[in-house]
Amino acid sequence: MNSTGFTIWLTGLPCSGKSTIARKLARRLLRRGRRVEVLDGDLIRQSLSYGLGFNREDRDRNILRVAFVANLLARNDVIVIVAVVSPYRAARDEARRVLQRFVEVYVECPLNECERRDVKGMYKRARSGELRGFTGVDDPYEAPLDAELTVATNLQSSDESAARVEAALVESQLLAASDPDLGDTPEVERRYSELFVWR
């Protein structure tokens, strides 16, 4: 029997909107009655990749770990939403090779808008030299050349971006147009609340 799982890989600059879109998309998929897991960059760094640095080797190792977990989940009928910066094309291409059904979504946002949104002050710390090797400041972000979908988060809301991803999944027949909308049932709410904790 073929697996119904697949991976949606959200990539983009820090503060471009990846995690927010992941949350909105996860709720939409749960309301379809689908099994969903979110692998968010911040949580991954606190758990699976704790102790890794931000040099290129460690960043690539982080991506391969995420791809490994995503593959385990997807082959067990889970839709996996990955929300990580993943700045290097080669590492994303390796993730695509590992994952059987892979949808790359480029979360596009101008650097100055990402900086404006940065409530944690990471860009400011990077600009002052306190943070070294920060993507978009003194380390490159290599935008996708052939992503399945690009969403421009400076031009549309996170809800609109999530809706566009969902529509693209239906168009590519990874999701069925006939899926029911279960609404925000207690079970959907419970499963949604469990997506963003690891302890």
C-alpha positions as a printed Julia matrix, in Angstrom:
199×3 Matrix{Float64}:
   0.0    0.0    0.0
   1.36   3.43  -0.94
   1.92   5.95   1.82
  -0.29   9.03   1.88
   2.37  11.01   3.73
   4.58  13.69   2.25
   6.78  16.61   3.3
   6.15  20.32   2.83
   9.49  22.09   3.24
   9.16  25.8    4.08
  12.43  27.65   3.53
  13.24  31.34   3.77
  15.14  34.02   5.66
  14.81  34.25   9.45
  11.53  36.04  10.3
  10.12  35.56   6.79
   7.01  33.85   8.19
   7.78  30.12   7.95
   6.63  29.13  11.44
   3.46  31.2   11.23
   2.52  29.64   7.9
   3.34  26.19   9.3
   0.89  26.75  12.15
  -1.89  27.99   9.86
  -1.32  25.15   7.4
  -1.22  22.52  10.14
  -4.66  23.58  11.37
  -6.05  23.41   7.83
  -4.7   19.89   7.37
  -5.94  18.71  10.76
  -9.39  19.97   9.85
  -9.19  17.68   6.81
  -8.72  14.76   9.19
  -5.1   14.23   8.19
  -2.22  13.18  10.45
   0.19  16.13  10.75
   3.51  16.86  12.42
   5.44  20.14  12.37
   9.25  20.19  12.51
   9.97  23.79  13.42
  13.52  25.14  13.33
  13.5   26.59  16.86
  12.16  23.4   18.45
  14.52  21.23  16.4
  17.47  23.26  17.69
  16.3   22.71  21.28
  15.9   18.97  20.88
  17.04  16.91  17.89
  19.93  19.2   16.99
  20.81  20.53  20.43
  24.52  21.34  20.57
  24.99  21.94  16.86
  26.47  25.27  15.87
  25.8   27.47  12.88
  28.79  26.77  10.69
  28.02  25.2    7.33
  28.82  21.65   8.41
  26.5   21.84  11.42
  23.75  23.53   9.43
  23.92  20.74   6.83
  23.89  18.1    9.57
  20.8   19.76  11.04
  18.99  19.58   7.69
  19.88  15.9    7.23
  18.54  15.11  10.7
  15.31  16.91   9.92
  15.02  15.08   6.6
  15.61  11.73   8.33
  12.79  12.33  10.82
  10.49  13.69   8.11
  11.07  10.54   6.06
  10.19   8.28   8.99
   6.97  10.19   9.57
   5.93  10.57   5.92
   6.29   6.87   5.17
   3.84   6.26   8.03
   1.11   8.37   6.43
   1.95  11.63   8.21
   2.01  14.99   6.46
   5.19  16.66   7.68
   5.53  20.43   7.65
   9.17  21.48   7.96
   9.8   25.14   8.82
  13.55  25.75   8.85
  15.77  28.43   7.31
  17.81  25.77   5.44
  19.9   28.42   3.69
  21.95  26.23   1.35
  20.55  24.75  -1.87
  22.78  21.69  -1.73
  21.38  20.64   1.65
  17.8   21.2    0.48
  18.54  19.19  -2.66
  19.82  16.37  -0.46
  16.62  16.53   1.59
  14.63  16.32  -1.65
  16.64  13.25  -2.65
  15.99  11.55   0.69
  12.27  12.33   0.79
  10.06  10.52  -1.7
   7.31  13.15  -1.87
   8.76  16.61  -1.3
   7.13  19.99  -1.82
   9.51  22.93  -1.48
   7.84  26.23  -0.6
   9.95  29.36  -0.77
   8.72  31.81   1.85
   9.93  34.96   0.16
  10.28  38.21   2.07
  12.63  41.17   1.6
  15.47  41.35   4.1
  14.43  44.76   5.43
  10.93  43.46   6.18
  12.34  40.41   7.96
  14.45  42.75  10.08
  11.4   44.91  10.85
   9.49  41.84  12.08
  12.31  40.54  14.27
  10.94  40.74  17.81
  13.88  38.75  19.23
  16.43  41.3   18.0
  18.54  38.7   16.19
  19.23  40.85  13.15
  20.23  43.77  15.35
  22.65  41.53  17.26
  24.05  40.23  13.99
  24.49  43.75  12.6
  26.4   44.75  15.75
  28.7   41.72  15.46
  27.34  40.04  18.58
  25.91  37.16  16.5
  28.25  35.74  13.85
  27.25  33.7   10.82
  23.67  34.91  10.85
  21.75  34.11   7.66
  21.01  37.2    5.6
  23.63  39.34   7.34
  27.07  37.72   7.23
  26.06  34.28   5.95
  24.25  33.77   2.62
  20.74  32.59   1.95
  20.52  30.72  -1.35
  16.97  31.14  -2.59
  15.38  28.15  -4.34
  15.63  28.07  -8.11
  12.83  25.58  -8.74
  10.54  25.55  -5.71
   7.13  24.02  -6.25
   5.6   27.19  -4.82
   6.67  30.69  -3.76
   4.63  32.74  -1.3
   5.52  36.41  -0.87
   4.74  37.16   2.76
   5.3   40.89   2.41
   2.41  40.97  -0.08
  -0.1   38.62   1.53
  -1.18  37.52   4.98
  -0.11  34.28   6.62
  -3.66  32.98   6.16
  -3.47  33.71   2.44
  -0.06  32.04   2.21
  -1.31  28.91   4.0
  -4.36  28.81   1.73
  -2.11  29.01  -1.33
  -0.01  26.09  -0.09
  -3.15  24.05   0.59
  -4.51  24.85  -2.89
  -1.21  23.82  -4.47
  -1.34  20.49  -2.63
  -4.84  19.88  -3.96
  -3.77  20.84  -7.47
  -0.86  18.4   -7.32
  -3.25  15.72  -5.98
  -1.36  15.27  -2.73
  -4.61  16.33  -1.05
  -8.09  15.41  -2.2
 -10.43  18.21  -3.19
 -13.22  16.18  -1.58
 -11.71  16.08   1.92
 -14.28  17.1    4.54
 -13.84  20.15   6.76
 -14.12  18.84  10.3
 -13.96  22.33  11.79
 -12.21  23.15  15.04
 -13.43  20.13  16.98
 -11.97  19.34  20.43
  -9.89  16.57  18.82
  -8.51  18.95  16.2
  -7.7   21.49  18.93
  -5.98  18.82  21.04
  -3.85  17.58  18.18
  -3.02  21.14  17.13
  -1.88  22.08  20.64
   0.48  19.1   20.73
   2.34  20.08  17.55
   4.5   22.79  19.07
   5.79  21.22  22.26
   8.41  18.53  22.71
   8.47  17.97  26.48
